[in-house]
Amino acid sequence: MPAQHEHYAHERFMRAALEEARLALAAGDIPVGAVVVHDGEVVGRGRNAVESQRNDLLHAEHTAIAQIPQFLWRHRRECTVYTTLEPCAMCLGAIVYSAIDRIVWGASDPLAATHTAIEATPYYGRRKLVLLGGVLEAECQMLLNEYVRRIGRRGYLFKPA
């Protein structure tokens, strides 16, 4: 895939993840959204619902993956997850064990920094896991910072990596 077309595709799918993040924000949750993509099509969608559903497992990536377990089983190592925030350890585990082989995120999470952890594990080299951060990073950060401002935690604003 030519680089310009690939860049456009990354932005297109990150915008779909941003739509989910905006829905999470409207529900009072941390605005994180995710989509799972196969062969140029969105096959799974998820948004953070930890606060609204009072369930710590309802992260965007986990929710998107949970929608399509049989699809992922049939299409092992053929999918990409796009998420507006770098995945946490729980979501990273779900991504790896679901055999998703590409992770694209918008804003980096300085507290989680899971991409550095995964690069140090056997999964990274053996499974050829592809990691790409910073896609529409500013838009993702603005949305996260809007949530931080709403809840009054100004000391924890998301900044570029």
N, C-alpha and C positions, 0 to 999 in steps of 0.2 A: 504494500500500500504506500503510495507516495506520501512524503512527509506532510505536505499541506493538507491532503485529504485526511490523514491520520489526526492531525491537529484539530481539524474541523469536527471530526467524529468525537474526539475526546471532549471538546466543548459542548457539542450537542448532547451527549449523554450526561455530562456534569450538570447541564441546565435541567435535565429531567430529575436528577438527584436534588438540585436546588428547589424544584417545585415541591418535592416531598418535604424538604427542610422547612419551607415556608408554611406548609400545612402543620408541621410539628409546632412551629412558633405560634401559629394561630390557636393551637390547642393548649398553649402554655408550657410546652416542652422545649428542651434544648433543641435548637433547630439543626438537626442532622438528618440528612436524607440519603438514601442509597438506591441504586438500581443495579440489577444484574442484566448483562447484555450477552446475547449469543447471536453470532452471525448477523450483526448489524441491527438487531431488534431487542427492545427491552422485554425481558421475560419475567422479571420479578421486581417489585417495588417495595420499599419500606421506609418508615420514618420513625424517629425516636418517639416513644410513648411511655417513657419511664415515669414521668410525673403524672400525666393524665390517667394512666392505667395502674399506677402504683405497683409497677413490676420492673425490677432492676434488670431483667433479661430483655426487655423490649427496646433494644438498640436498633438503629436503622438497618445495619447490615444483617444482623441476626433475623430481623423480621422479613427482609427481602428473601433471604435464603430459605427461611421456614415456609414461605409460600410455595416453593417449587422443588421440594426434595427429589421427587421422581424424575423431573426434568434434568436436574443436576446429575443424578445418577447415570442417566442415559448419555449425557454430554460432558463426561469427565474431562477436565483439562481443556475445555473449549469455551469457557465463559470468562467474562471480565466483570468485576464489581467496581462501580463508581460510587464514591462516597464523599460527602462534602467535608468530612473531618477524618483525619488519619485514624484508622481503626484502632480500637483499644485491644488489649490482649485477648479478651473474650471473643470479640468479633474476628480478630485475626485467626484464632483457633477455629472458629466456625468456617471461615473462608478456606483455610488450609485443608481441613477435614472434609469439606464439600468438594474438594478437587477443583476449585476455581483457580486458574493459573495466572491471572492478572489482577492487580489492585491499582486503581487510579483514585487519588484523593485530591481534594482542594486545599483546605487549610491543614497545616501541620499542628499536631498537639504536643506542645513542649512537655507536658506532664507524662504522656504515654510514650512517645517516641518509639512506637513499636516497630517502625521500619528498620531501625538500627538493631533491634533485638532479632528480628526475623533474618536479617542478613548474616547473623552470627550462628544460625542453626543449620543443621544438615538439610532441612526442607528447602532452604533457599537454593542451594546449588544442585541438589539431587532432583528436585521437581521443576527447576527452571522457572521459579516464581518471578514474574515481572512486576516491578514496583515503579510507579510514577506518581510523584507528588507535585503540587503547585498548579493544578489545572483550575483556572478561574479562582485562584486563591483569594484575591481581593474581595470578590463577591461573597465567597464562603465566609471569610473573616468578618465582613460587615454584618452578615446575618447573625453570626455567633455573638458579635459584640452588641448587637441590638438586644439580644436576650440578656446578656450580662448587665447592660444598662437598666433593663426593665426590672431585674431582680435586685439591683442595687449593689452589685459586687464589682465596682469599678476597678479594683486592684487586679482583677484577672481578665484583662483584655487580650484577645488573640492578636498576635503580631506576626509579621512575616518571619519565616525561618531564616 
